[in-house]
Amino acid sequence: MKKTPFSDIHSRLGARMQPFAGYNMPVEYSGINDEHRTVREKAGVFDVSHMGEFRVSGPGSQDFLQYVTSNDVNRLRDGMIQYTCLPNGKGGIVDDLLVYRFSHEEYMLVVNAANIEKDWNWLAGHARGRGLVVGRDLYDASDETALLAVQGPAAMKTMAKLTGEPLSEMKFYTFRVLEIAGIKNAIFSVTGYTGSGGCEIYIANEDGPALWDAVFDAGKEFGIKPAGLGARDTLRLEMGFCLYGNDIDETTSPIEAGLGWITRFSEGNDFIDRELLFHQKTEGVKRKLVAFIMQERGIPRKDYEIVDDTGNIIGRVTSGTMSPMMGKGIGMGYVKPEYAGEGSAINILIRNRPVKAEVVQPPIYREQKQQ
């Protein structure tokens, strides 16, 4: 079982630990609901050092990434980040990931923890075929990299106390290499998987504990707390963000999953599965991923069947929980296209009883607040 640079801190703070993707990770500290609300209202800190980081460099790096990812890497400029996916050659998804551009010949890929080995093998195979040297032009920095995600409305105020850089000027999906809390060459990015704002800081493993202490000292006045993977999952689900292994996988296409916006059919962008995915976009798909809110009491869970008013199976749930902010069951799932429109009435089969739900446009939490 692997440990992150923060594992001893988690244990000392009394976190409930659980194996995840080969790591011993904190699931919760003060409780999922409490941590969830802290991130929505104040600031929470997630140890996400189990994520994978691959470096891609050299003259052929941009063309390589243009081929293996579905988005358009050519749209990136230095300091920009792109959300994308790796098509698997069969219409499915190897993984969803982030691409950081340092320069025309230097990139970092951030991949899901459970997919590090699979992604590496997939990318290495294609890299060799396109003239990149594996181990040099494609390099796995995962075991060398610590990563904290500081999320919530007070996150940037907290981090601003630790650097002289004007963080408030940073745009969404951008990054900088800077000094923070006395740690040089930290990669500071603004993406987020919670929908509450915030940042991510990539540093060397040995600098991890010092950064942790600095962040909590700076955030004390804002009520900052550590948060575990449990709250991370409920937060992303309120936003309607996909989780690999649940809402997307090797059998789901980005078009089915509502990720057409990261599937760019730009002229000359001849990525893997371009023709197949373009056919899906123009001709339609047989199922679509939707978000929904329960209209009756009940908590949807993964793999629960979705049925119409006459009991016919029209899909299945991929993610579900009780929303800590709304006090209602929420979820995501694939349904037949005719039931995918906003406001469509569906039923979740819970203990063999159909429970009413309504399809909503993500983010789920924002939709509820506006009603």
C-alpha positions, 0 to 999 in steps of 0.5 A: 500500500502506497503512502502520500507525503501527507499520510502520517498527517492524516493518521495523526489528525484521526482521518478515516483511512481506506485503500484507493488506487493502491494508496492509503487515502483519507475518506473523511475527517469530521464527517462528509457532510461537514467537510462538504459544507466547509468547502462550499462555504469556507475552504477545504484541503484535499490531499490528491497526491495519488493522481498521476503526472506525466511529462511530455516534451520535445519537438514532437510533443504537441503533435503527439498530444493532438493525436492521442487526445480528443480536444484541440491542443493547438488552442493552448497557449503557455500557462493554459490548461485543457480538459480532454480525454484519451479515446480508446480506438473503439469509441470509449474512453481510456481516461479523462485528464488535464493537459498543462502547457508550459511551452510548445515543447513541454506539457504535463498530463494529470491523469486519474489515480486508478488509471496511471498504469493503464494510461502510461501503457497506452500513451507509451505505445503511441509515443514509440510509434510517433518517434518519442523516447519513452522515459525521456520525452514521455516521463512518469513523474507521479511518484515524485509529485505531491498535490494539494487541492485547496477548494472553496470561496476562501481558498484563494484568500488563503493562498494569497497570504503565502505568495507575492504573486497576484493570484486574484488575476488568474483566469480559470484553467490557467497555471503559473510556476511560482514560489509559495510558502517559501517553496520554489517552482511550485505549479499553481493552477486554477481548475477545481473539481468541486465547483466552489473555486480554489486552486491546486498546488503541485510540489516535490514530495519533500516539500509536502508537509511544509506546504500543508502546515503553511496552508492551514496556518494561513487559512485558520482565520477562514475556518479551513479544514482538511477534507477527504475523498468522500466529500470530494465525490459529493461535491463533484456530483452536485456539479454534475462532473463525471467520475471515471469508472462510474460515469465514463469508462472504456464503454462510454463515448465522450459524445454519449457522456455530454463531453462533445465540448472536449471533442474538437473536430477542428480541421487537421485535428486527426485524433484517435476515433475522430471519424467514429465520434464525428458519426455519433455527433452527426447521427446521434447516440442511443443513450445520453448521460443526464443529471437528475434530482429525486422528486420523492424521498430516496437515495439513488445508487450506482447501477440502480435501474432507471425506468419510465412510468410504465416500468420499462427500463430506460437506463441505469444510474452511474453515480448517486448520493444525498446532496448535503446542500439540498437535502435531496437525492441526486445522481447521474445516469445514462438514459435513452435520448428521448428521456434526456431533455431538461425537465424529463420525468424518470423513475429510479428503481429503489428496492423494486419501487419506482421513485420519481426523479427529474432530469436537470441541466448541470450543475445540479446544486445551482439548478436547485438554488435557482428554483 
